[in-house]
């Protein structure tokens, strides 16, 4: 399968290139970048030195049509909304890594992103690219809209207990610790290393735009409205997300009830691991153990004193939170083993 990447200069684009170069059933035929045309890919992604002689090419629709069957769009939010329809018209399938087609209701873009969606007709067709929820729809999609990294962590952590109707639906607190690569490759005043290092900084503490897709997908599971509270924190790591969920059971539950919900939802999922141990330093999910992998680790603890169910999820924001998940969706689109090109143990120690 011939695959291209539009917007290959950022962190997500770099991870896509790495994964696709190593993929046994993919030919990476084009990587575009408006600022780096003519430069070797490894100049921006030095870990790929010796792996490829590809150069960045201009974003030329006719070239992509001749050389690609599927294209990843790894552009900033708002950069794919007018490009994707043109790609679809040529017959190319698209896996979009931006937020431009994640939300079903076009009015949600005005509320959460501050702009009017120019192609609302594609929102209903676009399939939300979370295989654990939408595998069958992804198989037949022309357009896959990959989730945000924090949204992936939140949905995967909450989906089992929402589906099993174990918790209150309007009292869900999502607390996330997020690595700096989640902010992209272009630093801002707040993401500049001297400002971020050695700190734990809450940001966008209310009204974060990932709330929209989390509530949308949990509503899909629950068949009724869900309200979440959602606050991320910038922490002194480069990659990884740890999400902690404070939830409140609707009845008295036991560990067995939670295990039953987890297994019912994820028993056969290749990239979900359950982490709940009584010894060792990694008794609950820790993003450090997921780095470089497409795994999402999920765990829990019951707080009988406060009648609280604590849930945890951890993942690599550039893998299961972005590029790895994109390649997982690509495999499903191609009709091959969805783990192809994605099996990795990661590293320990790290």
C-alpha positions in Angstrom: 0.0 0.0 0.0 1.4 3.4 -1.0 1.1 5.9 1.8 1.8 9.6 2.0 2.1 12.1 4.9 1.0 15.7 4.6 2.7 17.7 7.3 5.7 15.5 8.2 7.9 18.0 10.0 6.3 17.9 13.5 6.5 15.3 16.2 3.4 13.4 15.1 4.6 13.5 11.5 8.1 12.2 12.6 6.6 9.3 14.5 4.4 8.4 11.5 7.4 8.4 9.2 9.3 6.1 11.7 6.4 3.7 12.0 5.7 3.6 8.3 9.4 3.1 7.3 9.4 0.0 9.5 6.0 -1.3 8.4 6.3 -4.5 6.3 3.3 -3.8 4.1 3.7 -0.1 3.5 5.6 1.9 0.9 6.1 5.5 2.2 6.0 7.4 -1.1 5.6 11.1 -0.1 6.2 13.3 2.9 5.3 17.0 2.5 6.3 20.1 4.5 5.9 23.6 3.2 8.8 25.0 5.2 11.3 22.2 4.5 10.8 21.3 0.8 13.9 19.7 -0.6 15.5 18.9 2.8 16.2 15.3 3.9 13.6 14.0 6.3 16.4 13.0 8.7 17.5 16.6 9.0 14.3 17.3 11.0 14.0 13.8 12.5 17.6 12.8 13.3 16.6 9.4 14.7 15.8 8.4 11.1 19.3 9.0 9.8 20.5 6.0 7.9 16.9 4.7 7.7 15.7 6.8 4.7 16.8 9.1 1.9 13.4 10.6 1.5 13.2 14.4 1.1 10.3 16.6 1.9 8.2 17.5 -1.2 5.6 20.2 -1.9 2.0 19.6 -1.1 0.9 18.8 -4.7 -2.5 17.2 -5.1 -1.8 15.6 -8.5 1.5 14.1 -7.2 -0.3 12.6 -4.2 -3.0 11.2 -6.4 -0.5 9.5 -8.6 1.6 8.1 -5.8 -0.6 7.5 -2.8 -3.5 5.2 -1.9 -3.9 6.6 1.6 -2.7 9.9 3.1 -2.2 11.0 6.6 -2.9 14.6 7.3 -0.7 15.7 10.2 -1.4 19.4 9.9 -2.2 21.9 12.7 -5.9 22.1 13.8 -7.8 24.0 11.1 -5.3 23.0 8.4 -7.0 19.9 7.1 -10.6 21.0 7.0 -10.4 22.4 3.4 -7.7 20.0 2.2 -9.4 16.7 3.1 -12.4 17.1 0.8 -10.0 17.6 -2.2 -8.1 14.4 -1.3 -11.3 12.4 -1.0 -12.4 13.7 -4.4 -9.3 12.1 -6.0 -10.2 8.7 -4.4 -7.5 8.8 -1.8 -8.5 7.6 1.7 -7.5 9.9 4.6 -6.4 9.4 8.1 -6.6 12.8 9.7 -4.5 13.4 12.8 -6.0 16.9 13.5 -9.2 17.8 15.3 -10.9 19.0 12.1 -13.3 16.0 11.7 -13.5 14.5 15.2 -16.8 16.2 16.3 -20.1 15.2 14.8 -22.0 18.5 15.5 -20.6 21.4 13.5 -21.7 23.8 16.1 -19.3 22.2 18.6 -16.4 23.7 16.5 -17.7 27.2 17.1 -18.0 26.5 20.8 -14.7 24.6 21.4 -12.4 25.8 18.6 -13.8 29.2 17.8 -14.3 28.7 14.1 -17.1 27.7 11.8 -16.7 24.3 10.1 -16.6 24.7 6.3 -17.4 21.1 5.4 -20.0 19.9 7.9 -21.2 17.4 5.3 -18.2 15.3 6.1 -18.6 15.2 9.8 -21.2 12.5 9.8 -19.2 10.4 7.4 -15.9 10.7 9.3 -15.2 7.8 11.6 -13.7 8.6 15.0 -10.5 6.7 14.9 -10.6 4.8 18.2 -10.5 1.1 17.3 -11.7 -0.1 20.6 -15.0 1.7 20.0 -15.3 1.9 16.2 -13.3 -0.9 14.6 -16.1 -2.1 12.3 -16.8 1.5 11.0 -13.1 2.1 10.5 -12.9 -1.0 8.2 -15.2 0.7 5.6 -14.2 4.4 6.1 -13.0 6.9 3.5 -12.1 9.4 6.3 -10.8 8.5 9.8 -10.5 11.2 12.3 -7.9 10.2 14.9 -8.6 11.3 18.5 -6.7 13.7 20.6 -4.0 12.2 22.9 -5.7 13.3 26.1 -9.1 12.3 24.7 -7.8 8.8 24.0 -6.5 8.4 27.6 -9.8 9.7 29.0 -12.1 7.6 26.8 -10.2 4.4 27.2 -10.0 4.8 31.0 -13.7 5.6 31.4 -15.4 3.5 28.7 -15.7 0.2 30.6 -17.4 1.7 33.7 -19.6 3.9 31.6 -20.6 1.0 29.4 -21.4 -1.1 32.5 -23.3 1.7 34.1 -21.3 1.6 37.3 -20.8 5.3 38.0 -22.6 8.6 38.2 -22.7 10.2 34.8 -22.4 13.9 35.9 -19.7 13.6 38.6 -16.6 12.5 36.7 -13.3 14.3 37.4 -10.5 13.7 34.9 -7.0 14.9 36.0 -4.2 14.5 33.5 -0.5 14.9 33.7 0.9 15.5 30.2 4.4 15.5 28.7 5.8 18.5 26.7 5.7 16.8 23.3 1.9 17.1 23.5 2.3 20.8 22.8 4.0 20.2 19.4 7.4 21.0 18.0 7.1 24.8 17.9 7.8 26.1 21.5 5.7 28.8 23.1 6.5 31.0 26.1 4.9 28.4 28.4 6.4 25.3 26.7 10.0 26.7 26.5 12.2 24.3 28.5 13.4 26.8 31.2 9.8 27.7 31.9 8.4 24.2 32.0 11.2 22.3 33.6 11.0 21.3 37.3 7.4 22.3 37.5 3.9 21.0 37.6 1.6 23.6 35.9 -2.2 23.4 35.6 -3.3 24.8 32.3 -6.7 25.3 30.5 -8.1 24.1 33.8 -11.7 24.5 32.6 -13.2 24.3 29.1 -10.4 22.3 27.4 -11.4 21.4 23.9 -10.8 17.7 24.3 -13.9 17.6 26.6 -16.1 17.8 23.5 -14.8 14.5 21.9 -14.6 12.7 25.3 -18.3 13.5 26.1 -19.3 12.7 22.5 -17.8 9.2 22.6 -18.9 8.4 26.1 -22.4 9.5 25.1 -22.2 7.1 22.2 -21.5 4.3 24.7 -24.0 5.3 27.4 -26.8 6.3 25.1 -27.4 9.4 27.2 -25.6 12.6 28.1 -22.4 12.5 30.1 -20.7 15.5 31.8 -17.0 15.4 32.7 -14.7 17.8 34.6 -11.3 17.8 32.8 -8.1 19.5 33.9 -4.6 18.9 32.4 -1.2 19.6 34.0 2.1 20.2 32.2 4.7 18.0 33.9 8.5 17.7 33.5 8.5 14.7 31.1 8.8 14.8 27.3 6.4 12.0 26.4 3.5 10.4 28.1 0.1 11.0 29.7 -1.2 9.7 33.0 -5.0 10.2 33.5 -6.5 9.8 37.0 -10.3 9.6 37.1 -12.3 10.3 40.2 -15.7 8.6 39.8 -18.6 7.7 42.2 -20.4 4.4 42.0 -24.2 4.4 41.7 -24.3 1.4 44.0 -21.9 -0.6 46.3 -19.4 -2.3 44.0 -16.5 -4.6 44.5 -13.2 -5.2 42.7 -14.9 -8.1 41.0 -17.5 -5.7 39.4 -14.8 -3.5 38.0 -12.7 -6.4 36.7 -15.8 -7.7 35.0 -16.4 -4.3 33.3 -12.8 -4.1 32.2 -12.7 -7.6 30.7 -16.1 -7.2 29.0 -14.8 -4.1 27.2 -11.2 -5.0 26.5 -10.7 -8.8 26.8 -9.5 -9.2 23.2 -8.0 -5.7 22.6 -4.4 -6.1 21.5 -3.2 -2.7 22.9 -5.0 -2.5 26.2 -3.2 -3.9 29.3 -4.6 -4.1 32.8 -2.2 -3.0 35.5 -3.1 -3.6 39.1 -0.5 -5.3 41.2 0.3 -5.6 44.9 4.1 -5.4 44.7 6.8 -3.7 42.8 7.2 0.0 41.8 4.7 -0.2 39.0 1.5 -1.3 40.8 -0.7 1.0 38.7 -0.4 2.5 35.2 2.7 4.7 34.6 3.3 6.4 31.3 7.0 5.6 31.6 6.3 2.0 30.8 4.3 2.8 27.7 6.9 5.0 26.0 7.5 4.0 22.4 4.6 1.5 22.4 1.0 1.6 21.2 -0.3 0.3 24.6 -2.7 2.0 26.9 -2.4 0.7 30.4 -5.6 0.8 32.5 -6.0 0.2 36.3 -8.2 1.1 39.2 -8.5 1.2 43.0 -11.6 1.3 45.2 -11.8 4.0 47.9 -14.4 2.5 50.3 -13.9 5.4 52.8 -15.2 8.0 50.3 -17.3 5.7 48.1 -15.0 6.5 45.2 -13.8 4.5 42.3 -10.4 5.7 41.1 -9.4 4.7 37.6 -6.1 5.3 35.8 -4.9 5.2 32.2 -1.4 5.7 30.9 -0.1 6.0 27.3 2.6 7.5 25.1 0.9 10.6 23.7 2.8 10.3 20.4 2.0 6.6 19.9 -1.4 5.4 21.2 -2.2 9.1 21.6 -1.5 9.9 18.0 0.8 8.2 15.4 0.6 4.7 16.7 -3.2 4.9 16.8 -3.2 6.3 13.3 -1.2 3.4 12.0 -3.5 1.0 13.9 -6.4 2.6 12.0 -4.5 2.3 8.7 -4.0 -1.4 9.3 -7.7 -1.8 9.9 -8.5 0.1 6.7 -6.1 -2.2 4.8 -7.8 -5.3 6.2 -4.6 -6.6 7.8 -3.6 -7.5 11.3 -4.0 -4.2 13.2 -0.9 -4.9 15.3 1.3 -5.0 12.1 4.3 -2.6 12.5 3.2 -1.7 16.0 4.5 -4.4 18.4 7.1 -3.1 20.7 8.0 -3.7 24.3 9.3 -0.1 24.8 12.3 0.4 27.1 13.2 -0.3 30.7 14.8 1.4 32.4 14.1 4.7 30.7 
